[in-house]
Amino acid sequence: MILMLDGIFLIDKEAGMTSRKVDNILGKRYGTHAVGHLGTLDPFATGLLVVAINKGTKLLTYLNDGDKTYEATLLLGEKTSTGDLEGEVIEKKDVPNISKEKLDEVLHLFLGNSQQIPPKFSAIKVNGVPLYKSARQGKEVEVKPRDITIYSLEGTIEGKTIHLKAKVSKGTYIRTLGEDIAEKLGTVGHLTALRRTSIGDLSVNEAKKIDDLKDEDITSGISLIDLPHIELTEEEEWKAKNGQTLSFNVKEDKVLLIKSNSLIAVYKRKNENTFVPERGLF
């Protein structure tokens, strides 16, 4: 008998597996098509993947997927078609002698707000088509730059290999960052490893490999939603489940309604202390 679960799993994704493959494995295990994840990881990448199942998929919109931290390995001297080790080498260039001081100087240039053009081999959709599909078909697609923020960026160098640690905003591509760093160092490069260690306040240390995952590792997701939590009375619960207006004395414009540790709904401000339903979660 397949157990029906609702909530969030924290997965430590392994290399060689797509994020969608993780979804499919959990969907098959629990007999559901209602599975989704927060923030896609490239197949070669490892680390934290937040996966929602059944009613938990309704929470993905409200989870904090802003700041992320990564550890990456950048190999200098070779540029690939994908920016990582899975692509074909399309350019080779000599690697100059790079001191730790020079590396630190270059890394400092990337701190703060800037714009970045996403890689052609990415899941971003242009006119409804993922960029990687257009790239595989040899189609040229105009990709607009995106605003990003790099909060911290550290690195060490061993020969032609740079080990990076970065904290970045949502939408930052570490593959592109690696290529840009290599260019500033007077050469080319591509990532040979990438690991996501955190998403917001969630850490990969709390996650499990998918083969080690147990039913009890699921969380309701209540603690992961950064909205005021309001415990409802039985009367308020009935009204919320029937989409009726409720009144709350809070400053925030959205609130999470719960009853006995069960998710009920997200309500949004209509005016003053009046709130109306935005999304049911039960």
Long-range contacts (C-beta under 8 A, 24 or more apart in sequence): 2-29, 2-30, 2-31, 3-30, 3-215, 4-30, 4-31, 4-32, 4-54, 5-30, 5-53, 5-54, 5-215, 5-218, 6-53, 6-54, 6-55, 6-56, 6-218, 6-220, 7-52, 7-53, 7-54, 7-55, 7-56, 7-218, 7-219, 7-220, 7-221, 8-50, 8-51, 8-52, 8-53, 8-56, 8-59, 8-63, 8-218, 8-219, 8-220, 8-221, 8-224, 9-50, 9-51, 9-52, 9-53, 9-213, 9-217, 9-218, 9-219, 10-48, 10-49, 10-50, 10-51, 10-202, 10-204, 10-206, 10-207, 10-208, 10-217, 10-219, 11-48, 11-49, 11-50, 11-51, 11-207, 11-208, 11-209, 11-210, 11-213, 12-46, 12-47, 12-48, 12-49, 12-204, 12-207, 12-208, 12-209, 13-41, 13-45, 13-46, 13-47, 13-48, 13-49, 13-210, 14-46, 14-209, 14-210, 15-43, 15-44, 15-45, 15-46, 16-43, 16-44, 17-43, 18-43, 19-49, 22-49, 22-51, 22-210, 23-51, 25-210, 26-51, 26-53, 26-210, 27-53, 30-54, 36-60, 38-63, 38-65, 38-199, 39-65, 39-68, 39-170, 39-196, 39-199, 40-123, 41-196, 42-84, 42-175, 42-194, 43-86, 44-84, 44-85, 44-86, 44-191, 44-193, 44-194, 45-194, 45-195, 45-196, 46-193, 46-194, 46-195, 46-196, 47-194, 47-195, 47-196, 47-197, 47-204, 48-196, 48-197, 48-198, 48-199, 48-202, 48-203, 48-204, 48-207, 49-196, 49-207, 50-199, 50-202, 52-221, 53-218, 55-263, 55-281, 55-282, 56-218, 56-220, 56-221, 58-279, 58-280, 58-281, 59-221, 59-224, 59-225, 59-263, 59-281, 61-279, 62-225, 62-226, 62-227, 62-256, 62-266, 63-200, 63-221, 63-224, 63-225, 64-199, 64-200, 64-201, 64-224, 64-226, 65-170, 65-199, 65-200, 66-169, 66-170, 66-200, 67-151, 67-167, 67-168, 67-169, 67-170, 67-198, 67-199, 67-200, 68-167, 68-168, 68-169, 68-170, 68-172, 68-196, 68-198, 68-199, 68-200, 69-165, 69-166, 69-167, 69-168, 69-196, 69-197, 69-198, 70-164, 70-165, 70-166, 70-168, 70-174, 70-194, 70-195, 70-196, 70-197, 71-163, 71-164, 71-165, 71-193, 71-194, 71-195, 71-197, 72-163, 72-164, 72-165, 72-166, 72-174, 72-178, 72-191, 72-193, 72-194, 72-195, 73-161, 73-162, 73-163, 73-164, 73-191, 73-192, 73-193, 73-194, 74-161, 74-162, 74-163, 74-164, 74-178, 74-181, 74-182, 74-189, 74-190, 74-191, 74-192, 75-160, 75-161, 75-189, 75-190, 75-191, 75-192, 76-160, 76-161, 76-162, 76-182, 76-185, 76-187, 76-188, 76-189, 77-160, 77-187, 77-188, 77-189, 78-188, 78-189, 78-190, 79-179, 79-182, 79-188, 79-189, 79-190, 80-190, 81-121, 82-119, 82-121, 82-175, 82-190, 83-119, 83-121, 83-173, 83-175, 83-176, 83-178, 83-179, 83-190, 83-191, 84-175, 84-190, 84-191, 84-192, 84-194, 85-190, 85-191, 85-192, 85-193, 87-121, 87-190, 91-188, 92-188, 93-187, 93-188, 94-187, 95-160, 95-185, 95-187, 96-185, 96-186, 96-187, 98-157, 98-185, 100-156, 100-157, 102-185, 103-155, 103-156, 103-157, 103-162, 103-185, 104-155, 106-181, 106-184, 106-185, 107-153, 107-154, 107-155, 107-164, 107-181, 108-153, 109-184, 110-150, 110-153, 110-177, 110-180, 110-181, 111-150, 111-151, 111-152, 111-153, 112-149, 112-150, 113-147, 113-148, 113-149, 114-147, 114-148, 114-149, 114-150, 115-145, 115-146, 115-147, 115-148, 116-145, 116-146, 116-148, 116-171, 116-172, 116-173, 116-176, 116-177, 116-180, 117-143, 117-144, 117-145, 117-146, 117-176, 118-143, 118-146, 118-171, 118-173, 118-176, 119-173, 119-175, 119-176, 122-173, 146-171, 147-171, 148-172, 150-177, 155-181, 161-192, 162-189, 220-261, 220-262, 220-263, 221-263, 222-256, 222-258, 222-261, 222-263, 225-256, 227-252, 227-254, 227-255, 227-256, 227-266, 228-252, 228-255, 228-256, 229-255, 229-256, 229-258, 230-255, 230-256, 230-257, 230-258, 231-258, 231-259, 232-257, 232-258, 232-259, 232-264, 234-259, 237-264, 240-264, 240-265, 240-267, 240-277, 240-280, 241-265, 241-280, 241-282, 243-277, 243-280, 245-270, 245-274, 245-275, 245-276, 246-274, 246-275, 247-273, 247-274, 247-275, 248-273, 248-275, 249-273, 254-278
